[in-house]
Amino acid sequence: MKRVASGILPVVAVDRRVGRPLHRQIYDAFRLAIVERRLRPGQRIPSTRVLATEIGVSRFPVLNAYAQLLAEGYLESRVGAGTVVSASLPEQLTSSATAEVGKSAAEGTGRRTGRRPVASRCALLPGSEALPWFIHTGPFRVGQVAFDQFPLQTWSALMARHCRSLNRGAVHYGDLMGSRALRQAIANYLRTARSVRSEAEQVLIVNGSQQALEITARVLLNPGDPVWMEDPNYRLARDVFHLAECRLIPVPVDDQGLNVAAGIKKCRKARAAFVTPSHQFPLGVTMSASRRLQLLDWAQKAGAWIIEDDYDSEYRYESLPIASLQGLDTNGRVIYIGTLSKVFFPALRMGYVVVPPDLVRRFVTMRRVMDLGPPSLAQEVLAEFIEEGHFARHIRRMRVHYSELRQVLVAQLRESLCEELEIVGDEAGMHVTVFLKSHHKDEEIARRAVQHNLSLWPVSRSYFARPRQGFILGFGGLTTREIPDAVRRLRRLLSAR
């Protein structure tokens, strides 16, 4: 026999001292909750027995109140689901309360716009417009991974093993820096695979690279500090430095990476430089050895920091992986940031920062203010996944898989769109960048792409000024069979403009 789950108990207050009958008080409480949208259409409400017990009355007033709400159409009964809020209520009924709140807010501030005063830093960030290339999940969305290739059975078995052995310590706050076992596993991996100077005591586990940037900016930078930013760059990283009220110095990127000489000419005394040297985002170029040494020399002389984002260095197809910039640093000037989202899956929300030893205490203190540390269970599972060798095997498999996807995509683009597009950055990573050879606006095309079930990230948004027009095409979530059709749709989209 199927058991109907009980609904969440709403706030229903009854007072026997007032003159209104109990059933009317219950009725009024539910009606107001529905009108104010605290209870939404289709939401299950508790049974009469549960509610009566909770508010300390007999079932009769509850039964009478429910009967009245059912009769008036506020509630409806569904077979096998119990009693729920009616799905057919007029929209103007349930939106009236929200309108009143907005009206009151406008009157309270004395402004006709109805906007409430917020911190001035909010104005430093772009608006909250729902951009299609961030929310649409069609082909070419950046950041998607080949989850069908992930060893889910192995991961699930490890997760189940740790869930079965949970103890009191596992459900309390953990180490602010993260699991010792995971930090040791990551330090070992980075020393071997990325030539990073890392010990477990330097590794800070964070909720993705975006939080890593936020912590780093809060620790190292003051409002007004000049910061070199690659031009073009990763827009979400730029937002972090905007929020920290830094003065951003756009430094051009060429086929050797960040132009250090141009940066020095623009602002020799910058406080920090944010770079993606192994696989520049979005152009995909690799910073040359001479540029790396120039950057390190500048940082030492200027007393500046280098923030290295090594976001998808595992995937390189034309050569062996490039060693990290941090591995060349002998003066402790580089903050090294990495993410596991590109190797595992974005919902894991796990990244890490390798912090110079003398800054560890500062980073931990800032981390404590923000969120008291990362979740424990996923860290322990991930540490075991790495230690048992599954991580290394998975990277090797995915390197082959993504290489095949990349070859098919580049071949299809060259065959179908060579007159329309210029391809760059196809030697590494999980995306390629294409520039439009015409004078059309990439953002206009990207907005229309949703109608063709395509997710195109306009590259122009990555530039400070004088942007080039094109798209960042992610291929991690595609299959070789899907790519030809996706390219055909892209060709139709470009030819229809």
BELBEL-V222871 format. One line per field, one symbol per residue. psi: psi as a letter, one per 40 degrees, with the letter a starting at -180 (. if undefined). A space follows every 10 residues. Layout:
psi->???
This chain:
psi->hhhhiiihhi hhhiheeiei iddddddddd dddddefdhi hehiiiiddd ddddefiidd dddddddddd deediihhhe eahihheeih dddeeddddd ddddddddee iedehihiid ddeeiiifhg hdeddhfiie hheiigdeeh gddddddddd ddddehadde eihahdeihd dddddddddd dddefhghid eehhhigidd dddddddddd iihehhhhhi hiihdddddd dddefihhhh hihaeeahgd ddddddgdfi dihhigddgh hedeihhidd dddddddddd defiihhhhg dfedghdeii ihiidddehe efehhhhiie dddcidedfh aihhhhdeed dddddddddd eeiiiddddd dddddddeed dddddddddd dddddddddd ddddddfded ihhifeeiaf iihhhheaei hddddddedd defihhhhdd eeidifiiha ihhhedeiid dddddddddd ddddee.
